[in-house]
């Protein structure tokens, strides 16, 4: 007999608009119409569920389609990235082989790639105008003139050699007003 005994009722919260309906359902249950009540509720819930499923199914179907499109797009992106990585890998292998075989010197000026034999001839500086030499030495034209006039010729050559980027000494030629490099 204890097996047929119903469990004690549980207290549950119900939205305020449903309180009178739940009280009515409890009364029907107490009157012994539980089976009929459950069948009626299941049919009613099935009607709600079927209409809700249709709406949700359409939305889910759209979401699934979008996810499928994204998946396809990502697969294409992965394939493109993979092909680019593979191409870069092949290029790196070629460079490594060239380095190992000695065809590429990596900037070493003594070893040049055999297909390109060009050597630049050094530029010979013949003379400079005062404004150009001042700029080369990093001084103003006025200070260049002052240094030349206050120092002996030997001192001026030494002073200009210390300031010149190529350590050239400079001598002023009064006849044409230009500065000429002094050979050591």
C-alpha positions in Angstrom: 0.0 0.0 0.0 2.9 2.3 0.6 3.9 1.9 -3.1 0.7 3.5 -4.3 0.9 6.5 -2.0 1.5 9.8 -3.8 4.4 11.9 -2.7 3.8 15.0 -0.7 3.1 18.2 -2.8 5.9 20.6 -3.5 5.7 24.3 -3.2 6.5 26.0 -6.5 6.4 29.6 -7.7 4.0 30.5 -10.5 3.6 33.8 -12.4 0.9 35.9 -10.9 -1.5 35.6 -13.9 -1.4 31.8 -13.6 -2.3 31.6 -9.9 -6.0 31.1 -10.4 -5.5 28.5 -13.1 -3.1 26.5 -10.9 -5.6 26.6 -8.0 -8.3 25.3 -10.4 -5.9 22.5 -11.6 -5.1 21.6 -8.0 -8.9 21.3 -7.2 -9.4 19.1 -10.3 -6.5 16.9 -9.1 -8.0 16.7 -5.6 -11.3 15.6 -7.1 -9.6 12.6 -8.6 -9.5 13.7 -12.3 -5.6 13.6 -12.4 -5.4 11.3 -15.5 -7.8 13.3 -17.6 -6.1 16.5 -16.4 -2.6 15.3 -17.4 -3.9 14.2 -20.8 -5.5 17.5 -21.5 -2.4 19.4 -20.4 -0.2 17.2 -22.6 -2.4 18.0 -25.6 -2.5 21.7 -24.8 1.3 21.7 -24.3 1.8 19.8 -27.6 -0.2 22.4 -29.5 2.0 25.2 -28.0 5.2 23.2 -28.6 4.3 22.5 -32.2 3.7 26.2 -33.0 6.8 27.3 -31.1 8.9 24.6 -32.8 7.9 25.9 -36.2 9.1 29.4 -35.4 12.2 28.2 -33.7 12.9 25.7 -36.4 12.8 28.5 -39.1 15.2 30.6 -37.0 17.4 27.6 -36.3 17.4 26.7 -39.9 18.6 30.2 -40.8 21.3 30.0 -38.1 22.4 26.6 -39.4 22.6 28.0 -43.0 24.7 31.0 -41.7 27.0 28.6 -39.8 27.4 26.5 -42.9 28.3 29.6 -44.9 30.8 30.6 -42.3 32.3 27.1 -42.2 32.7 27.1 -45.9 34.3 30.5 -45.9 36.7 29.6 -43.1 37.7 26.4 -45.0 38.5 28.5 -48.1 40.5 30.9 -46.0 42.4 28.0 -44.4 43.2 26.6 -47.8 44.4 30.0 -49.1 46.6 30.4 -46.0 47.9 26.9 -46.4 48.8 27.5 -50.0 50.6 30.8 -49.1 52.5 29.1 -46.4 53.5 26.4 -48.7 54.7 28.9 -51.4 56.7 30.8 -48.7 58.2 27.5 -47.5 59.4 26.7 -51.0 60.9 30.1 -51.5 62.8 29.7 -48.1 64.1 26.4 -49.2 65.4 27.9 -52.5 67.1 30.7 -50.5 68.6 28.2 -48.1 70.0 26.1 -51.0 71.5 29.2 -52.6 73.1 30.2 -49.3 74.5 26.8 -48.7 75.8 26.5 -52.3 77.6 29.8 -52.0 75.6 31.7 -54.7 74.3 34.2 -52.3 76.9 36.0 -50.1 74.4 37.8 -47.8 75.9 41.2 -48.2 79.6 40.2 -48.3 81.1 42.7 -50.8 84.0 40.4 -51.7 81.7 37.6 -52.9 79.2 38.7 -55.5 76.6 36.7 -57.3 78.3 35.5 -60.5 75.5 36.9 -62.8 76.0 40.5 -61.6 79.6 41.8 -61.8 79.4 45.6 -61.1 82.0 47.5 -59.1 81.4 51.2 -58.4 84.4 53.5 -59.1 85.2 55.8 -56.2 84.0 59.4 -56.8 86.9 61.9 -56.9 86.1 65.3 -55.4 87.7 68.1 -57.4 86.5 71.2 -55.5 83.7 72.8 -53.4 82.1 76.2 -53.3 82.2 77.8 -49.8 78.5 77.1 -49.1 78.9 73.4 -50.1 82.0 72.8 -48.1 80.4 74.5 -45.0 77.5 72.1 -45.3 79.8 69.1 -45.7 81.8 70.1 -42.6 78.7 70.9 -40.6 79.4 74.6 -40.0 78.0 77.9 -41.3 79.6 79.6 -44.3 80.5 82.5 -42.0 82.3 80.2 -39.4 84.1 78.4 -42.3 85.4 81.8 -43.5 86.3 82.8 -39.9 88.3 79.6 -39.4 90.1 80.0 -42.7 91.1 83.6 -41.9 92.1 83.1 -38.3 94.2 79.9 -38.8 97.3 79.3 -40.8 96.9 77.2 -43.9 98.3 74.1 -42.2 96.0 74.6 -39.2 93.0 75.1 -41.5 93.8 71.9 -43.4 94.0 70.0 -40.1 90.8 71.6 -38.7 88.9 70.7 -41.9 90.3 67.2 -42.0 89.0 66.6 -38.5 85.5 67.8 -39.5 85.2 66.1 -43.0 83.3 62.8 -43.2 86.0 61.3 -45.4 88.9 62.9 -43.4 89.9 65.1 -46.3 91.8 68.3 -45.6 90.8 71.4 -47.6 92.7 74.4 -49.0 91.2 77.7 -50.2 92.2 79.0 -53.6 91.9 82.8 -53.6 92.0 83.0 -57.5 88.6 81.3 -58.0 87.2 81.4 -54.4 86.8 77.5 -54.2 88.1 74.9 -51.8 90.2 72.0 -53.0 91.0 68.7 -51.3 94.5 68.3 -50.1 96.2 65.0 -50.8 97.9 63.5 -47.8 
